[in-house]
């Protein structure tokens, strides 16, 4: 479906105004105001990252792993929830309690609205990564900022989507490093950690994760385009 077809099908306002915004370089998802994510209607605006297909893949892979690994009701934490798309989907698909953290107050406002519109109960927490967390979890999932600040990215992304959700220090690795360093404080002995990662970051993150989860099964998986995009840490 082209952007024009997408607008004609989903945009509720004045199409002429929408086309003008499109020509000015605004993403069609922000113009329409929502996206379909794993069959759920998710509102988006410039306070949150536009959910991608890769993130749907992360969610699908995580659901399958959880169904195979656990029998109990799960405690799940979503780090850097943004629009809430990951947290909402997991809450719908698994027997679980879900906490979701974001440092952005505006992003949390969007996520709370999305949870309400999708009829799910999620505990949203404002804070930086793991800092505000007090309980123990079976599953940690995160699609954190992972773009190096010096990396060239598409203009439509750079000019519209929130920098705080895109870029991270230390070649884009700093959020992963902070999460992995402190994760044992909040994870149960039998646990699963699932991350979306940049396509060149896998090997470094796998070795880094081994420092903190030496006895876990640590794997990197490819997305549908054949890029290394997912890191899983499975500890029994």
N, C-alpha and C positions, 0 to 999 in steps of 0.2 A: 504494500500500500504506500503510495506517495504521500508526501507531507500535505499536498493539496487535498487529496482524497481523505486523509486523516482529519483535516480541518472540517471538510464538508460533512463528514460522518459524525464527528464528536463535538465540534465547537457549537456552543449554544448562543453566542452573541452575534454581533455584526461581522459578517464574513470579510467585508472590505477592510475593516479595522484589523482583523486577524491576519490578513494577507500583508498588510503594511508592516505589522510587527514581525512577520516571518521574513520579509525582505530586509528588515533592519538587523537580522541575525539573531532573533530570539528563538530558542528551541520550541518546536511545535508542542512539546509536552507541557511547557509552562503556559503557553497560550491557551491550550485546551483546559489545563488545570488539574489533570489527573492522568494516571496510566493504569494499565492492567498489569498486575504482578501476581503471577501464579493463580490467576482467576479472581483476584481480589482487586477492588477499585481503590486505588491509592491516590490521594490528593497530593499534588506537588506544587511548590512555588520556589522562588529564588532563595529561600532559607534552607532548602534541602537539595541533596543530590538527586538527579533523575535516576531511578532504578534501572539497571542494565540486565540484559539476558544472562550475563555471567553470574550475577547475584542470584537469579532464579536457579541456575545450575548449582550454586553453592547450597542453597536451601534444599533443593531436591536430593542432593547427595547426602546432606546432613540428616534429613528425614529418614532416608533408607538406612543409614548407619545406626541411627537411634532405634529404629524398629528392630534391627537385628541384635543390637548390643544390650538394650535395657528391657526390663519387664515392668518396672515400677513407674509410678508417676514421677515426672522429671522436674527438676529445678533448673531453669535455663536462664543464662544471662546473655544479652545482646549488647555488645560494646560499640558505641557510635551508631546509635539506631537511626538517626536521620529521620526519614519519613515514617519510620516504624514498619516498613514493609516486611523485613525479616521476622521481627518479633510477632507481628500479626499472623503471618503465615504459619509459623511454628505453633503458635497457640491454637490455630484452627486444625492443624494436621496431627498434633501429638497430644497425648494426655500429659499436661504439663502446667507448671506455674512459670510465668515469664517476667523477669525484670529487664528493663532496657535503659541504658545510660547514654546521655549525650551532654557535651559541654555547652551546647548552644540552646539557650532558652527558647529562641524562635523555632528551632527545629523540633523541640519537644512539644511546642504548641501544635505544630502540624501533626506530629505522631499521635498525640492524645486525641485529636480530632479524627484521625484515621482509625484509631482503635474503636472509638465510639461508633463511627459509621459502619464498621465491620463487626460490631456487636461482640467484641472480645474485651476481657479484663486483663490489663497489663499494668504492672507497677513501673512507672516512669521515674527516673532518678536523674537529677541534674548534677553533673560532675565530670571530672577528667579521668577517663579510662576506668581503672579499678579503684581509684582512691575512695569513692564514697561507699564501697560495698562492704557488708558486714557478714553475710551468710555464706554458706557453702553451696556449690552448684555441681550438677552432673554434667552439664553441657555449657560450654562457652562458644559463642559464635561472633564473628566480627568481620566487617568489611570496612576497615579503618582507612584514613588518608594514607596513600602509599606512593604518590608521585613526587619525584625529586624536584625541588624548587627550580633547578636549572633545566629541567626537561621541557622540550617543546611539545605542546599539546594543541589540539584543534582550537581554533579561535572561538568557535561557538561555545565550547566548554569553558575556556579561560575567561571569556567575557560575560558569562551568565551564571555559572554554577558557583556555589560558595567556596572560597579558597580554603576555609577551615576544614572542609570535607574532602579536599583534593590533595593538598600538599603536606609533606612531613619532612622533618630534618633527617640528617644522616642518610642521604641518598634515597629518601622515602621510607626508611626502615625504622624510624624511631618509635612509632606507635607499637609495632610488633615487638620490638625489644623491651619496651616498658611493660607490655602485657605479659609476655613470656617470663620475664624476670620475676614478676610478682604473682603469677597465676596460681602457684601452689598454695598460696594463702587462702584462696577462695574455692579451690577445686576439691571435690571429694576424691577418695582413693581410686575408685572406678569412674573414669571420666572421659569425655571427648571434647577436644578443642578443634574448631573449624574456622579457617580463615580464607577470605579471598585475597590474593596476592598479585603483585605485578609480575608479568611474564618472565622477567629476568631475576627475580628475587628468591626463587625457590630453594636453590642449593644452599645459599647463605643461611636462609631462615631454618632450613632443615638441620644444619649443623649447629646453629644457635639454639634451637629448641632442644637438642640433645643434652645441652648443659644442664637444663632444668627438668627435663623429662627423660632421663637416661634409660629407663626401662620400658618406655612406651614404644608403640609401633608408630613411626612417623613417616608419612607418605605425602608425595606431591602428585596431584592429578591434573590432567589436561582438560581444557574446556572443549566445546564442540568444534572450535577452530584449530585445535591441536596445540594450543599454547598452555604452558604450565601456569595454572591460575588458582589452584587450591592447595592448601596445606592442612593436613589432618593429623592430629596427635591423639592416639587412642591408647589410654592406659587402663589396664585391668587391675 
